[in-house]
């Protein structure tokens, strides 16, 4: 782990995903460090831009099947807007990986249900990549993505490719969509009726706005999925990423080191509390 001082990484490729979202594909300048760098799906790095600051960004690559690692970023603040101006060959600083990832070893042999909302799908893309590359180890793969508007959906071709995989179901919905929208219209949590869950066989991974995750978790509980088999990726304002500054505190937890992935049992009582 690179904990305190950022290590220099080179942008090998930059991909513009949408008007405000882009992906940086990186490698460490120090090739020994690059060969030793390890992460788990669901973990994040602190990405540093000299003279501007650093931000926590999820790693979306497969940890074992890719030699480079990707960060998909939305340009919404000072640091991310600065990162958006970079191009291939430019350098950034990296600290990490940090946090607790998704329980993929526990998920082996199970059906995996992934529910995401809004633009918050990046933390689970690494899970999808991981499962697709090791398809025989897992049961059904159910991918549910909801967006406010059809234009917000990233990676439409990826969803189409995922839907064509064996034992895979993809349900994509938009609150508002035009005539050319090929998927569902409505809230993603209203689409659960389209999925024939086997509750005792299912492990759920949720990511997106907290109200969406809470509604999705309650729906899954009603269908018989055990609370200990529901996991959520939480977001807070992370500064140090090591549980020292306290900015990301959630009740008695620190999201940066105790999460960002939590069991529903850990946070069920905290989700309804506004401003926490």
Protein Blocks (a to p, Z undefined) as FASTA:
>chain_A
ZZklccddddfbdcdfblmbccdddddfblmlmmmpccdehiacddddehibccddddfb
dfklpcbdcdddddfbfklmmmmmpcehiacddeddedjdddfklmgopacddddehjll
mmmmmmmmmmmmmmmmpccdddddddfbfklpghklmmmmmmmpghiacddddfbdcfkl
mbdcddfklmmmmpccdfklpccddeddfklmmmmmmmmmmnopafklcccddddddfkl
nopnommgghjbcfklmmmbdcfklmmmmmmpghZZ
